[in-house]
Amino acid sequence: MLVFVREVGESLVIGDDIIIKLVDIKRGVVRLGVSAPRRVEVHRCEVYKRIQALKGKPRPSR
């Protein structure tokens, strides 16, 4: 796993067209903003696992 240290307002770039921005941190809760093309699905992990379970696909170990 690659770990980054970011401050509020700073971003990460994945590939050429996905940007993840640290929007806010309050009481241990981190808010992230994700900018990605519409063709890229973006889900919280627990939602992704439910979608995969409904499709009958194995879940990732993360």
N, C-alpha and C positions, 0 to 999 in steps of 0.2 A: 504494500500500500504506500502510495506517495502522500506525504503530509505537507500541507502548506500553512504558513502563518500569514494571516491577512488582517488588516484593520478595516473598520467600517468605511465603506466607499471604495475599497480596493476590489479588484476582480481577478479571475482566472480565465484563461482562454483555452478551449479544447478544440483542436483542429482549427479550421478556418472560420467557423461560423457559430460556435457555441460559446457564450460568455456567462460566467457565474459570478455574481456580484454579492459581496457581503453588505447587506442593507442595514442591519441593526443587530444589536446584542442587548438584551434586557433580562436581568435575573437568570442568567444561564441559558436563555433561549436565543438561538441564532436564527435570523431571518435572511434567507438567500433569495436573490432574484436571478432567474434563468432566462436568457435570450437565446432562442434556438429556432431554426427553420421549422415551419409547420410539419414537415415530413418526419421530424425527430420527435418521438414520443418522450415525454418527461413525466415521471411519476415518483411519488414518495415510495420507498421500498415496500412498505406494507400494502400499498395499493397494487404495486406491480406483482407482488406475490399472489394476491387474490385474483388478479387478471390471469396469471399463468395457471393457477389452480383451476379456474373455470375452463381454461382451454385444455386442461389435462397435461400440461407440460411440467417437467421438473423445475423446482425453484433453485435459483443460484444460492450458494452457501454463504453469501455475504449478509 
